[in-house]
Amino acid sequence: MYFPVDLWFRAFLLTVAVEVPLAAFLLRRFEPSRARLVILLLFANLASHPAVWFIFTQLFLIGTWEYLLVVEGWAVAIEALFYWTAFPALPARRAIAVSLAANAASVLVGQVLTAAWPDLLS
């Protein structure tokens, strides 16, 4: 399936709008510079989000539980690894918990918004 970049970009902006503030709040004590914290969180999303849209959509049927499990597992794992690497004092379990919370929030918000506005990401 082909996804135009503008659809990915809308989804990316939505993801960032949900995940970055939540993760920034949860990781605030591990990085004193708010600007650096936000930039690192943006890079964490850039590390995971394009693969969700442009690679895994070619491997799994979108809308299936297998697709959701794989892409969200990928996002949680890559972002947790990024957090753990970027913030030296951050325990691995905390990195996983923050990534899981941020990704769960963005999935939930994305589901609610696309149910309310079906054309949002199409």
Buried (B, 14 or more C-beta within 10 A) or exposed (E): EEBEEEBBEBBBEBBBEBBBBBBBEBBEEBBEEEEEBBBBBBEBBEBBBEBBBEEBBEEBEEEEEEBEEBBBEBBBBBBBBBBBEBBEEBEEEBBBBBBBBBBBBBBEBBEEBBEEEEEBBE
